[in-house]
Amino acid sequence: MTDATLITGYREAGYVLLRSFFQKEEVDLLRNIAKEDKELDQHSFGRKDGEGGTVRLSLWNHPGEGIYGAFARCNKMAEMAEVLLSDEPYHYHSKMIMKDAQVGGAWAWHQDYGYWYQNGVLTPNLVSAFIAVDPANKTNGCLQVIRGSHHCGRIEHTLTGDQAGADPTRVDAIMQRLEHEYIEMNSGDVLFFHSNLLHRSDRNRSETPRWSMICCYNARSNDPYFDSHHPRYTPLVRCEDSEIIRTGRSRLENPSDGLSFLDPNRDESATSLGEE
């Protein structure tokens, strides 16, 4: 698939799905390390969905030097973000979404820019890379999108449970005109999507977990116009794709990644970052 084809598809649909973007060994290392990571677990917190379910997640602003950072900083991720943003990308934040079997809650329809607008970001020229750590399907609560909804502009968001969701009346009207899609993914697939794309997910009612890691990038020219709780432009220190496996194997011997996780009780960023 050429850059021109990717850009055209992204601009029309608001997303592009790249199958087998990461090798099996790469995503297997990520899955095994994340699910044994005591720090990741200890720094996770729940978001109630207003329907009786809760999703756990952990957040961090700076990519770090370990395997999580290697995924966010590797050349193929950075180059794809650069193509889709048509600008130099920098790491905005990353998170691990832990939608556990049977108990993982839903996310309401929302746009990431619906949150990030408050951080002084003037345009929605941000892109999120949704990495399927576990396979994602309708049964375990895969991501859903409204194709082309990023063209509708920023929509007002209101609180539902612990989550801010897009105005339901407007979402209903949009769904009458645009296509609602379920994005089923295999481990290692990556969905790159626009910050104004409406997306959501259902509760995980299956016997299998549905974890995902999401790396978000902002364009350098879109640096916030004021200082806030969220970091501003910081050059992305890119690494070779091979760093994923190298750091992953090293991580098995050295359990510390040196990440600065966000605390929802202390860090404002943890309450205003866009979710899944």
N, C-alpha and C positions, 0 to 999 in steps of 0.2 A: 504494500500500500504506500503510495507516494505521499510526500508532505502536502501537496496540493489537494489530494483526495481526502486526507485526514482533516485538513482545515475546512474544506467545503462541508464535509459531514458534520464536523463539530459545530460549525456556524449554523447549519440548518437544523440539526436535531438538538444541539446543546450538550451532546456527549459523543464519545467514541469508545467502543469496547474492543480491547485488544486481547485476543486469546493467547494463552501460554506466554504471556509477556515475561514471566519469571520461570526459570527452570525448576524442575521438581526438587532438586537438592536445595535450591535457594529457599523455596517456600516451605519445604519440610523443616529446614533449620529454623526459620522464623516461627513456625507453629510450635515446634518442640521447645524452643527457648522461651517463647512468650508464655506458654502454658505451665512452665516450671519456674517462671520468674517471680520470686517472692516480692521483689520491690514493685514490680508492675502490679501485682495483686494487692499489696498493701496500700498503694497509692490510688487504687481504683475507687470510684464512688458511683452511686446509683442515680438514675434519672427516672422518676415515675412517669408513666405514660398517660395517666388519667383514666386508664381502663383496667387498673389492677395489676399491671405488669411493671417491671423495672429492668432497665438495661444498665450494665456496668460498663464503665469506660475509664481509661487513664489518658491524660493529656500532657503534652510538653511543647514548649515554644521553640526550643533550639534542638537541632537534629541529633547532636552528640556524635561520639566516635565509634559506638558499638554497632551491632547488627541493625538496629532500628534506624540509626543514622545512615548506615551504608545503603539501605533501601531508599531513603529519602534523597541521598546525595549522589547516587550512582549516575553515571553518564546517561544511560538510556532513559531514566526518569527525568533528569534535568533537561535533556535534549527534547523530549516529548513536550514537557511543560513550556519550553522556549518556543517550539513550533506553534503550540496552541495559543499562547499569550502574545506571540509576535513581539517578544521583548525578553530581556534578561529576567529569568525567574529567581526569586529568593524564597527561602523556606518561611512560610507563614506560621504553621504549626502542624503537629502530627498527633494522632490519637489511635488507641487500640480500642475497638468496640468489641465487647465481650458478651455476645448474645448467647447465653447458655441454654442448654437443652431444657425444654418445657417451661422455663421461668423467664427467658429473655423477653423483655417487653417490646412494644411497638414504638415507632417514631411517627409523629404527626407530619402531615404535608408541610414542607417548609423550604425556604431558600437559604443557602449559607450567607448570601449577601444581606439577607434580612437581619442577621446578627452583626455582620462585619461592618455594615454601614455606620454603626455607632462608633467605630474605632477610627473614624476620620479618613476612611478609604473612599476616594471620590468616585471611582468607577467600579463596575462589577468585573473588571478584567482579572479575575482570580480563577484558578482551576484546582479541583480536588482530584486526587488519584486514589481510587478505592481499590485496595488490593484484597482479593479473596484469599484469606488464610485457610479457611475451611470452604468446602463447596457450599454454594448458596442456591437455594431453590424456594419455590412457593411455600413448601411445608415448613421450612425452618426460618422463614422471614427474610427472603431476599429483598434487595433494594427494588423499589418501584419508581418509575419516572413518568412525567408527562412530557412526551416528545415535543420539542419546540417551545416549551413554556418559558424559556429564558427570554423570548422575545416580548413577553408580557410586562417586562420591567419589574422593579422591586415592588413587592406586595406587603401591605401592613401585616404584622404578626402580633398575636395575642397569646397569653399563657394558657396552656392546657396541661394540668398536672405540673410537672417540673420543666416542661418543654414549651418553647414558644413556637406556635404553629401559624401558618399563613391563614389569612381571612378565609374561613370555610365557604362563605357565600361566593366569593370570587373564584376560589378553587373549583367549586361545583360548576360555575359558568365556563371556566376554562376547559374542564373535562368534557363538556358538551361539544366542544369544537376541536380539541386536540386528542391525540392518541395516548392512552394509558398503557404502559408496558411494564412487565415484570422482567427484571434483568437477572436471569439465572446464570451462575458463573461456576467454573471449576477452580480449584486451588491454583493460584498463579496467574489467573486472569486479572486484568486491571481495567477498570472503568474510569476514564477521565471525563469529568463533567464540569460545566460552567456554573459559576457561583449563583446565578439566578435560575437555574433549572429546578423546578419543583420536584421533590423526591420525598419518599417516605418508606417505611417498612412495617410489616405486620409482626405480631408476637411470634416467638418460636414455640410452636406447639409440638415439635417433633422430639425424637430421642437423640438427635444429633446437635452439637453446638454449631454456631455460625459466627465465628470470629472474623474480624476484618481489621486491617490497618489502613488508615487514611492519611495521606500526606497532602497538605495544601500549600499552594504556591501563589504568591502575588507577583505582579509585574513591577520591575524597578521603577518605571515611570508612574506607577500607581501608589508610591510611598505615601502613607497618611500625611495629611497636611497639619496635624497637630500631634503632640506627644500624648500618649495615653498609657493605660496599663499594659498594652500589647506592644512588643518590640517593633521598631521601624525597620527600614531596609538594612539588611545585613548580607553581604556577599555570600553566596552559596559556595562552599568549598567542595567542589565536585570530586568524586573518586572513581576509579576504574570499576566496572561491573564486577570484576573478580573479587573486589573487597567484600562483597556480601558473603561469599563462601569462606574467605579467609577470616573475617571477623566472627562469622558464625561458629566456625570450628574453634577459634580462640575463646569465644564466649563460653563454650562448654567447659573450658579449663579455668577461666577467670570470670566469675559471675557478675562483676560490676561493669556497668555501661557508663556510669557517671552522668546519667540524665537528671535534669532538674524537673521533676514532676510538678504539676500544678495542683494546689489544694483548694477545693471549692469553698472552704471555710476561711481562706486567707487570701487567695489570688482572684482578683476580679476577672482575669482572663478566663478562668475556669467556668464562670457563669455566663460569659458572653460569646464564647466561641461557638461557631456553627457545629452541629452534631452530624449524625449520619445522613 
